[in-house]
Amino acid sequence: RYLSSHTGVIEATLALIHDGTPNLPTTLPPRKSGFFGRDTLAPVEVEAETLRERLEAGTASDEDLSLLYFAM
């Protein structure tokens, strides 16, 4: 939900529109600690179902909503 207001995304989009090359990272960021930093993740289907349940129940947190977009 924050993607459209992210300065880097706006600049990259404008560069692409004007036939430029966006100034975006070419490597993955370091692995985060916490929920997604753990070594063993549940299968993506299980993670997706858990997120779906929270969304449908209206209990999704801001962190849950941020998972709908991939981090840069």
Secondary structure, DSSP 4 states (H G I P E B T S, - for coil): --GGG-HHHHHHHHHHHTT------SSPPPPPSSGGGSSSPPPHHHHHHHHHHHHHHT---HHHHHTTS---
